[in-house]
């Protein structure tokens, strides 16, 4: 891989990560459960900070 290709992919990754962090922050401020995946299983971080694997009732 050429140096410029590596630099471009690193920049794209940084921008993507920044966008994800901002989306998570905005979701927490709005009181929305934040979904994420670990080993193929979906979990939800609730606004109070607890983590559950159950689908949040208020989202149904």
FENUR-V739809 format. One record per run of one state. SS is the DSSP state (2 for helix, 1 for strand, 0 for the rest). FROM is the first residue (numbers start at 1). TO is the last residue. If there is no record, write none. Layout:
BEGIN
ss:SS from:FROM to:TO
ss:SS from:FROM to:TO
END
This chain:
BEGIN
ss:0 from:1 to:2
ss:2 from:3 to:30
ss:0 from:31 to:33
ss:1 from:34 to:38
ss:0 from:39 to:40
ss:1 from:41 to:45
ss:0 from:46 to:50
ss:1 from:51 to:52
ss:0 from:53 to:56
ss:2 from:57 to:59
ss:0 from:60 to:60
END
